[in-house]
């Protein structure tokens, strides 16, 4: 396993990581989570991603139980959680990025994870109803209290990240170090274009999610939606409508031919492609079975097969390379 710096920070994270979205507490229970996490840990994965909203807190409970029972050295792990959506409660202060929500959020997450601190905390979405300065100060205080080590954002615009960074710098507060955006072969604009200047200007690191486009890039949806798959789950209708289109299905079939020629699976091709972006600190993968974990992790070994010629062949299939940002 290779390790990459999280932006310009001194923290190093495994270039491939494991996330709990939808799976832990949703598709799988603690036994399956333990098998998947153990396979990852044994292969060198040190970053495990979570959020309070995942399964309304159950994903954090499962992950915390696994880590405690396995007896892994806490300092060998990088554990994250995210705040905004809350636990599905309906009170006026049960979601958002207010100081109250963030302080109550970190206390709840640490209790469920059975930890004294988490390494990374993310503002899971921007909150138009809370001043950015209030959020920045609360994140700073959480870090100052030793309950988290670094903070960042998830699915914020470049302008929002710059604003938060400027507030922190102006008041000598802890700055946002990382962003967690969606990034895959079909979703490129934000990472490759909108954030382009932030990697050097403020040292932004990326922990990207959905490298397989919610499973589309495995090829398993090329002939329909299989029963028991993520897109077949109740409540995932919005994701199914957003992800699966005839045009994308056709491109996946063509990508499968590229993968075959490179002697890898379509999923491994998609993950390795994400790893070729030097601005990505870690690619978060998800799995319901240990076999999926092992297959996904092999992408790191196979990424060298993506030569410039292979990358250009992929570009011709995708036809969606973002235009460069025009200089001001």
C-alpha positions in Angstrom: 0.0 0.0 0.0 1.2 3.5 -0.9 0.6 6.4 1.4 0.0 10.0 0.3 0.1 13.3 2.2 -3.3 14.8 3.0 -2.8 18.0 1.0 0.0 20.1 2.5 -0.5 18.6 6.0 1.9 16.2 7.5 -0.7 13.4 7.8 -0.3 10.4 5.5 -3.3 8.3 4.4 -3.5 5.1 2.5 -4.1 5.9 -1.2 -7.1 3.5 -1.0 -9.4 3.6 2.0 -12.6 2.0 3.2 -15.9 3.9 3.8 -19.1 3.0 5.6 -21.7 4.8 3.5 -24.9 2.8 2.9 -23.1 -0.5 3.8 -22.4 -0.5 7.6 -25.7 -0.7 9.5 -27.5 -0.8 6.2 -26.5 -3.5 3.8 -24.2 -5.3 6.2 -23.8 -6.0 10.0 -20.9 -6.1 12.3 -19.5 -9.5 11.2 -19.3 -8.5 7.6 -17.9 -5.1 8.5 -15.2 -6.8 10.6 -14.2 -9.1 7.7 -14.0 -6.2 5.2 -12.1 -3.8 7.6 -9.7 -6.6 8.6 -8.9 -7.4 5.0 -8.3 -3.7 4.3 -6.2 -3.2 7.5 -4.1 -6.3 6.7 -3.4 -4.9 3.2 -2.2 -1.6 4.7 -5.3 0.5 4.7 -5.1 3.0 7.5 -7.9 5.4 6.6 -11.5 4.4 7.5 -14.2 7.0 6.6 -17.6 7.4 8.4 -20.3 10.0 9.1 -22.9 10.5 11.8 -25.6 10.3 9.2 -24.7 6.9 7.9 -27.4 4.5 9.1 -28.4 7.2 11.6 -25.3 6.6 13.7 -25.3 2.8 13.4 -22.3 2.8 11.0 -20.2 4.6 13.6 -21.2 2.1 16.3 -20.3 -0.8 14.1 -17.0 0.6 13.1 -16.1 1.5 16.7 -17.0 -2.0 17.8 -14.8 -3.6 15.1 -11.8 -1.4 16.0 -12.2 -2.1 19.7 -12.6 -5.9 19.3 -9.7 -6.2 16.8 -7.4 -4.4 19.3 -5.8 -2.3 16.6 -3.4 0.4 17.7 -5.2 3.7 17.6 -2.3 5.6 16.3 -2.1 3.3 13.3 -5.5 4.4 12.2 -6.9 7.5 10.5 -10.6 7.7 11.3 -13.0 10.3 10.0 -16.6 11.4 10.6 -18.8 14.1 9.1 -21.5 16.5 10.4 -24.4 18.2 8.8 -27.3 15.8 8.3 -27.5 14.7 11.9 -29.2 11.4 12.9 -32.4 11.9 11.1 -34.2 13.8 13.9 -36.6 16.6 13.0 -35.8 19.3 15.6 -34.8 22.8 14.4 -31.2 22.3 15.5 -30.8 18.6 14.5 -28.9 19.3 11.3 -26.7 22.0 9.9 -23.3 23.4 10.8 -24.1 25.6 13.8 -21.8 25.6 16.8 -24.5 23.7 18.8 -24.9 21.0 16.1 -21.1 20.6 15.6 -20.4 20.3 19.3 -23.2 17.9 20.0 -22.2 16.0 16.8 -18.6 15.4 17.8 -19.7 14.2 21.3 -22.1 11.8 19.8 -19.7 10.4 17.2 -16.9 9.9 19.8 -19.3 8.0 22.0 -20.5 5.7 19.2 -16.9 5.2 17.9 -15.7 4.6 21.4 -12.7 7.0 20.8 -11.2 10.0 22.6 -10.7 11.7 19.2 -11.1 11.3 15.5 -8.4 12.3 13.0 -10.6 14.0 10.5 -13.9 15.8 10.7 -15.8 17.1 7.7 -18.6 19.7 7.2 -20.7 17.2 5.2 -22.4 19.9 3.1 -22.4 23.7 3.1 -25.0 25.3 5.4 -26.5 28.5 3.9 -28.2 29.2 7.3 -25.0 29.3 9.4 -22.3 32.0 8.9 -19.1 30.4 7.7 -17.2 32.1 10.5 -19.4 30.3 13.1 -18.6 27.0 11.5 -14.9 27.7 11.3 -14.7 28.8 14.9 -16.5 25.7 16.1 -14.2 23.4 14.0 -11.2 25.2 15.5 -12.5 24.7 19.0 -13.1 21.0 18.5 -9.5 20.6 17.3 -8.3 22.8 20.2 -10.1 20.5 22.6 -8.3 17.5 21.2 -11.4 15.8 19.9 -10.3 16.0 16.2 -6.9 16.6 14.5 -7.9 18.1 11.2 -11.1 19.5 9.6 -12.3 19.9 6.1 -15.4 20.1 3.9 -17.4 17.8 1.7 -19.1 18.9 -1.5 -18.4 22.6 -0.9 -17.8 24.9 -3.9 -14.3 26.3 -4.5 -15.5 29.7 -3.4 -17.0 28.4 -0.2 -13.7 26.6 0.7 -11.7 29.8 -0.1 -14.0 31.8 2.1 -13.6 29.4 5.0 -9.9 29.4 4.5 -9.8 33.2 4.5 -11.8 33.4 7.7 -9.5 30.9 9.4 -6.4 32.7 8.3 -7.7 36.1 9.2 -8.5 35.0 12.8 -5.6 32.7 13.2 -7.8 29.6 13.4 -7.3 26.1 12.2 -7.8 26.1 8.4 -9.7 23.5 6.4 -7.2 21.0 5.1 -9.2 18.7 2.9 -12.3 18.3 0.8 -14.3 15.1 0.2 -15.9 15.3 -3.2 -17.4 12.7 -5.5 -14.9 11.8 -8.2 -15.1 9.2 -10.9 -14.9 8.8 -14.6 -18.4 10.3 -15.0 -18.0 13.0 -12.3 -14.9 15.2 -12.9 -15.7 18.9 -13.2 -15.3 19.8 -9.5 -12.1 17.9 -8.9 -10.3 18.6 -12.2 -11.5 22.1 -12.9 -13.2 24.0 -10.1 -10.7 23.1 -7.4 -7.7 23.2 -9.7 -6.1 26.4 -8.2 -6.8 25.3 -4.6 -4.2 22.4 -4.6 -1.3 24.9 -4.8 -2.9 28.0 -3.4 -4.1 26.6 -0.1 -2.7 23.0 -0.2 -6.1 21.3 -0.4 -6.1 17.5 0.0 -8.8 15.2 -1.4 -10.4 12.1 0.0 -12.7 11.2 -2.9 -15.8 9.1 -2.8 -17.8 6.9 -5.3 -14.9 5.9 -7.6 -17.3 3.3 -9.1 -20.1 5.7 -9.6 -22.3 3.8 -7.1 -21.4 0.5 -8.8 -22.1 1.6 -12.4 -18.4 1.3 -13.3 -18.3 -2.3 -12.2 -20.5 -3.2 -15.2 -23.1 -4.9 -13.0 -25.8 -2.6 -14.1 -25.2 -3.0 -17.8 -28.1 -5.4 -18.2 -30.4 -3.9 -15.6 -30.6 -3.4 -11.8 -29.8 -6.7 -10.0 -31.8 -7.5 -6.8 -29.9 -6.8 -3.7 -27.6 -4.3 -5.3 -27.1 -0.7 -3.9 -29.3 0.9 -6.6 -32.1 -1.6 -5.8 -32.3 -0.5 -2.2 -35.4 1.3 -1.0 -34.7 5.1 -0.8 -32.0 4.9 -3.5 -34.4 5.8 -6.3 -32.8 9.2 -6.7 -29.4 7.7 -7.1 -30.6 5.2 -9.6 -32.1 8.0 -11.7 -29.0 10.1 -11.5 -26.5 7.4 -12.2 -27.9 4.9 -14.8 -28.3 6.3 -18.3 -28.2 4.5 -21.6 -25.2 6.7 -22.7 -23.2 5.7 -19.6 -24.1 2.0 -19.9 -22.7 2.1 -23.4 -19.5 3.7 -22.2 -19.1 1.2 -19.4 -19.3 -1.6 -22.0 -16.5 0.1 -24.0 -14.4 0.6 -20.8 -14.8 -3.1 -20.1 -12.9 -3.8 -23.3 -10.1 -1.5 -22.3 -9.9 -3.2 -18.9 -9.8 -6.6 -20.5 -6.9 -5.6 -22.7 -5.1 -4.3 -19.6 -5.9 -7.6 -17.8 -7.9 -6.0 -15.0 -11.6 -5.8 -14.1 -13.7 -2.7 -15.0 -13.9 -1.8 -11.3 -10.1 -2.0 -10.9 -9.7 0.2 -14.0 -12.1 2.8 -12.6 -10.3 2.9 -9.2 -6.8 3.0 -10.8 -7.9 5.8 -13.0 -8.8 7.9 -9.9 -5.4 7.1 -8.4 -3.7 8.6 -11.4 -4.8 12.0 -10.3 -1.9 13.3 -8.1 -4.2 15.7 -6.3 -6.2 12.8 -4.8 -4.9 11.9 -1.3 -7.1 8.8 -0.9 -9.8 7.1 -2.9 -12.6 5.9 -0.6 -13.9 2.5 -1.6 -17.0 0.6 -0.2 -17.7 -3.1 0.0 -20.3 -5.5 1.4 -18.1 -8.6 0.9 -14.4 -9.2 1.7 -13.9 -10.4 -1.9 -14.8 -6.9 -3.1 -12.3 -5.4 -0.7 -9.5 -7.6 -2.0 -10.4 -6.9 -5.7 -10.6 -3.2 -5.2 -7.3 -3.0 -3.4 -5.5 -4.7 -6.3 -6.2 -1.5 -8.2 -3.3 0.1 -6.5 -0.9 -2.5 -7.9 -2.4 -2.2 -11.4 -2.4 1.6 -11.7 1.0 1.5 -13.4 -0.7 -0.2 -16.4 -2.5 3.0 -17.0 0.2 4.4 -19.3 -0.3 7.7 -21.1 -1.6 5.8 -24.2 -4.1 3.8 -22.0 -5.3 7.0 -20.3 -5.8 8.6 -23.7 -7.8 5.6 -24.9 -10.0 6.0 -21.8 -10.5 9.7 -22.6 -11.7 8.8 -26.1 -14.4 6.6 -24.5 -15.4 9.1 -21.9 -15.4 12.2 -24.0 -15.9 14.4 -20.9 -12.5 15.9 -20.0 -13.2 19.2 -18.3 -12.0 22.4 -20.0 -9.0 24.0 -18.3 -9.7 27.0 -16.1 -9.0 30.2 -18.0 -6.2 32.4 -16.4 -7.5 35.6 -14.9 
